[in-house]
Amino acid sequence: MSQKIVADLHNHSTASDGELSPAQVITQAAEKGLKAVSLTDHDTLAGLDESLEAALKLDIIVIPGVELTLRICRPSFVGSLHLLLYFQPATLKDKEFLKTIEDIFAAGRGPALVRDRVAAINKFFGPNSTTPLLKRPLTETEIEACADNITRRHFAKVLSENHHLESQQVDDIIANRSPAYLPSGVDPDRVVPLRKNFPLLAFLAHPAAGSFPPPSHYREVLPPWPIVAGLLEEFMAPEAIAIDGLEVEYPGHRETEKRILRELAATNKLLICGGSDGHDLKERPYGVAGINRDDFSRFLTSYETLA
């Protein structure tokens, strides 16, 4: 990106699978001189109140958000894609909004998904399977001990640290191509009432990260960009999710894909967002990516109409 980053609109905290607390995420962004930051934890709003409170003492705009997991089952791809949702702080006081989005979160994750994933991993990779990568069965207890809101990152951590598997073995177990893979998230149709009934902006998250060359912590477990591009029309349809924009600026996007995404955004009158997808201080650090002043100005103009 040729201009200075002024807004980092994609970050995670301890409310999902990040290393820093919500307040620390905001404080660090302010210390880096950013004009705005968004906390977008996976399928939870739990850290947003803390992030907004932290901003009261700092010279920075905090835009509440969430990274919602979508379950995609298509002939071209079975797995998850992510949607970044942004809304005004006042929306967090709307009880109907909170109930609606919490119901969506519960349908896409939770104990049932953990139980089914653990069972599938033991079936295909447990000590009594045809591919016995595990010396003992994986348990729900050790997965659930990681956090209240379990993601694939937590499965990777347990398989690596508790079961002492190499990174390639972990990938073989939890990647989309694994026979044990069960996608998390909700059907995109489940999000349509949320979009129609409440004021928010929706962006397709890191759409080209699946094309980023390995090895990289930013190479998301996603299909390559051409497959996501084939699904894009579905996400833009007015009767469907009707996304407002695309996450273009992302550490796992190459310049070639960024250019394509910007052209698509311009052609389809979509907004542009971007962020670090910050999770920790070393492997996926905070404050390394985001959007410039012009992109943020356009984003902010639409965001302010939500008030």
C-alpha positions in Angstrom: 0.0 0.0 0.0 1.5 3.3 -1.1 0.0 5.5 1.7 0.3 5.4 5.4 -2.0 3.0 7.4 -4.5 5.0 9.4 -7.0 2.3 10.3 -6.4 -1.4 11.3 -9.9 -3.0 11.0 -9.2 -6.7 11.7 -7.8 -7.8 15.1 -8.3 -10.5 17.7 -8.1 -10.5 21.5 -8.2 -13.0 24.3 -12.0 -12.9 23.9 -11.4 -15.4 21.0 -7.9 -16.6 20.1 -5.7 -13.5 20.4 -2.8 -13.0 22.8 -3.6 -9.5 24.0 -6.7 -8.4 26.0 -9.2 -6.2 24.2 -7.9 -3.1 26.1 -4.3 -4.0 25.1 -5.3 -4.3 21.4 -6.7 -0.8 21.5 -3.9 0.7 23.6 -1.2 -0.7 21.2 -3.1 0.7 18.2 -3.2 4.1 19.8 0.5 3.9 20.6 1.3 3.2 16.9 -0.5 6.4 16.0 -3.5 4.8 14.2 -6.6 6.9 13.8 -9.0 3.9 14.1 -8.9 0.3 15.1 -11.5 -2.5 15.2 -11.7 -5.5 17.4 -13.2 -8.4 15.3 -13.0 -11.5 17.4 -14.2 -14.8 16.0 -17.9 -15.3 16.5 -18.1 -13.4 19.8 -18.9 -9.8 21.0 -17.4 -10.5 24.4 -14.4 -8.1 24.2 -16.2 -5.1 22.6 -17.3 -3.4 25.8 -13.7 -3.5 27.2 -12.3 -2.2 23.9 -14.7 0.7 23.8 -14.0 1.6 27.5 -10.2 1.6 26.7 -10.8 4.0 23.9 -12.3 6.6 26.3 -8.8 7.4 27.6 -7.1 7.4 24.2 -7.1 9.5 21.0 -8.4 6.7 18.8 -11.7 5.6 17.2 -12.8 2.1 18.0 -15.2 0.5 15.6 -17.0 -2.5 17.1 -16.9 -5.6 14.9 -16.9 -9.4 14.7 -15.5 -12.0 12.3 -18.4 -14.3 11.6 -17.7 -17.8 10.3 -19.7 -19.0 7.3 -20.1 -22.7 6.5 -19.8 -23.2 2.7 -20.9 -26.4 1.1 -20.6 -26.1 -2.7 -19.4 -28.5 -5.4 -16.3 -26.2 -5.7 -15.5 -25.9 -2.0 -16.5 -27.4 1.4 -15.2 -25.3 4.3 -15.4 -21.9 5.9 -15.3 -18.4 4.7 -15.3 -15.3 7.0 -17.4 -12.2 7.1 -16.3 -9.0 8.9 -19.3 -7.2 10.4 -19.0 -3.6 11.7 -21.6 -1.7 13.7 -22.1 1.3 15.9 -21.5 1.1 19.7 -25.2 1.8 20.2 -26.1 -1.4 18.4 -24.5 -3.3 21.3 -27.3 -2.0 23.5 -30.0 -3.4 21.2 -31.3 -6.5 22.9 -32.9 -7.9 19.8 -29.6 -7.5 17.9 -27.7 -9.3 20.7 -30.1 -12.2 20.8 -30.1 -12.6 17.0 -26.4 -12.6 16.6 -25.8 -14.8 19.6 -28.2 -17.3 18.2 -26.1 -17.2 15.0 -22.8 -17.7 16.9 -24.3 -20.7 18.8 -25.4 -22.4 15.6 -22.0 -22.2 14.1 -19.7 -23.2 16.9 -20.0 -24.4 20.5 -19.7 -27.7 22.4 -21.5 -29.7 19.7 -19.0 -28.8 17.0 -16.1 -29.5 19.3 -17.5 -32.9 20.2 -18.1 -33.8 16.6 -14.6 -32.6 15.5 -12.9 -34.5 18.3 -14.8 -37.7 17.4 -13.9 -37.3 13.7 -10.2 -36.7 14.5 -10.0 -39.8 16.7 -11.9 -41.9 14.1 -9.5 -41.0 11.3 -6.2 -40.3 13.2 -6.6 -41.9 16.7 -4.4 -44.8 17.9 -6.9 -47.4 16.6 -7.4 -45.8 13.2 -5.9 -46.7 9.8 -3.7 -43.5 10.1 -2.6 -43.5 13.8 -1.0 -40.1 14.1 -2.2 -39.8 17.7 -0.6 -42.0 20.4 -3.7 -41.4 22.6 -7.2 -40.2 21.8 -7.8 -36.5 21.6 -10.3 -35.3 24.3 -12.9 -32.6 24.4 -11.5 -31.5 27.8 -8.1 -30.5 26.5 -9.6 -28.6 23.6 -12.2 -26.8 25.8 -9.5 -25.9 28.3 -7.9 -23.5 25.7 -10.7 -20.9 25.7 -14.5 -20.3 25.9 -14.7 -19.8 22.2 -12.9 -22.6 20.4 -11.4 -22.2 16.9 -9.2 -24.3 14.7 -6.2 -22.5 16.0 -6.9 -24.1 19.4 -7.0 -27.6 17.9 -3.7 -26.9 16.3 -2.2 -25.7 19.6 -3.4 -28.9 21.4 -2.2 -31.2 18.7 1.2 -29.6 18.7 1.8 -29.0 22.4 -0.1 -31.8 24.0 0.3 -34.5 21.4 3.7 -33.4 20.1 2.8 -33.6 16.4 4.9 -31.9 13.7 3.3 -28.9 11.9 2.7 -31.0 8.7 0.9 -33.7 10.8 -1.3 -31.1 12.4 -2.1 -29.7 9.0 -3.0 -33.1 7.7 -5.5 -33.5 10.6 -7.2 -30.1 10.6 -6.9 -28.8 7.0 -9.9 -28.7 4.7 -8.6 -31.7 2.8 -8.6 -33.9 5.9 -11.1 -36.7 6.1 -11.8 -35.5 9.7 -12.6 -31.9 8.6 -15.9 -30.5 9.7 -16.5 -26.9 8.7 -17.6 -24.5 11.4 -19.9 -21.6 10.9 -23.5 -21.0 9.7 -25.1 -21.2 6.3 -24.9 -17.7 4.6 -28.7 -17.6 4.4 -28.8 -17.5 8.2 -27.1 -14.1 8.1 -29.7 -12.5 5.7 -32.2 -11.5 8.5 -29.3 -9.9 10.5 -28.3 -7.8 7.5 -31.9 -6.7 6.7 -33.0 -5.9 10.3 -30.0 -4.2 11.9 -27.6 -1.4 10.8 -24.2 -2.9 10.0 -21.6 -3.1 7.3 -20.5 -6.5 5.9 -17.1 -7.3 4.2 -15.8 -10.5 2.8 -12.7 -11.2 4.9 -9.3 -12.0 3.4 -10.8 -13.4 0.1 -7.4 -14.1 -1.5 -5.5 -15.5 1.5 -6.0 -19.0 0.3 -3.7 -18.2 -2.7 -0.8 -16.9 -0.5 2.2 -19.2 -0.9 3.3 -21.4 2.0 4.8 -21.5 4.5 3.0 -18.6 6.1 0.9 -17.9 9.2 -1.3 -15.7 7.0 -2.1 -18.4 4.4 -5.6 -19.0 5.6 -7.2 -22.4 5.4 -9.3 -21.2 2.4 -9.8 -22.1 -1.2 -7.6 -20.3 -3.8 -8.8 -16.9 -4.9 -10.4 -18.2 -8.2 -12.8 -20.4 -6.2 -13.7 -17.5 -3.9 -14.2 -15.3 -6.9 -16.7 -17.8 -8.2 -18.7 -17.4 -5.0 -18.5 -13.6 -5.0 -21.6 -12.9 -7.0 -23.6 -14.9 -4.5 -22.3 -12.8 -1.6 -23.1 -9.5 -3.5 -26.7 -10.5 -4.4 -29.3 -8.1 -2.8 -31.4 -11.1 -1.7 -28.5 -12.7 0.0 -25.8 -11.2 2.3 -25.3 -8.2 0.0 -21.8 -7.4 1.2 -20.7 -3.8 1.4 -17.1 -4.4 0.6 -14.0 -6.5 0.4 -11.0 -6.8 2.8 -8.2 -5.9 0.4 -5.3 -4.8 2.6 -4.2 -8.0 4.4 -0.8 -9.5 5.2 -1.7 -12.7 3.3 -2.6 -10.9 0.1 -0.1 -10.5 -2.7 0.0 -7.3 -4.8 -1.5 -9.2 -7.7 -4.6 -10.1 -5.8 -4.8 -6.7 -4.1 -5.0 -5.1 -7.6 -7.7 -7.6 -8.7 -9.7 -7.0 -5.5 -9.5 -3.2 -5.9 -10.7 -3.4 -9.5 -13.6 -5.6 -8.4 -14.5 -3.2 -5.6 -14.5 -0.3 -8.0 -16.5 -2.1 -10.7 -19.2 -3.2 -8.2 -19.2 0.0 -6.1 -17.9 -1.9 -3.0 -16.0 -0.4 -0.1 -12.5 -1.5 0.9 -11.3 -2.4 4.4 -8.2 -4.1 5.7 -6.3 -5.0 8.7 -3.5 -7.0 10.4 -5.6 -10.0 11.5 -3.5 -9.5 14.6 -3.4 -12.5 17.0 -0.1 -12.2 18.8 3.1 -10.3 19.2 5.3 -12.6 17.0 3.7 -14.8 14.4 0.7 -12.7 13.5 1.5 -9.3 15.0 -0.9 -6.3 15.5 -0.6 -3.1 13.5 1.2 -4.4 10.4 -1.6 -3.8 7.9 -4.7 -1.6 7.3 -6.2 1.0 5.1 -5.0 4.4 4.1 -6.7 7.8 4.7 -8.7 7.7 1.5 -10.1 4.2 1.9 -10.9 4.9 5.6 -12.7 8.1 4.7 -15.0 6.2 2.3 -15.5 3.5 5.0 -16.2 6.1 7.7 -18.8 7.9 5.5 -20.8 4.7 5.2 -20.2 3.7 8.8 -21.5 7.0 10.1 -24.8 6.5 8.2 -25.5 3.5 10.5 -26.0 5.8 13.5 
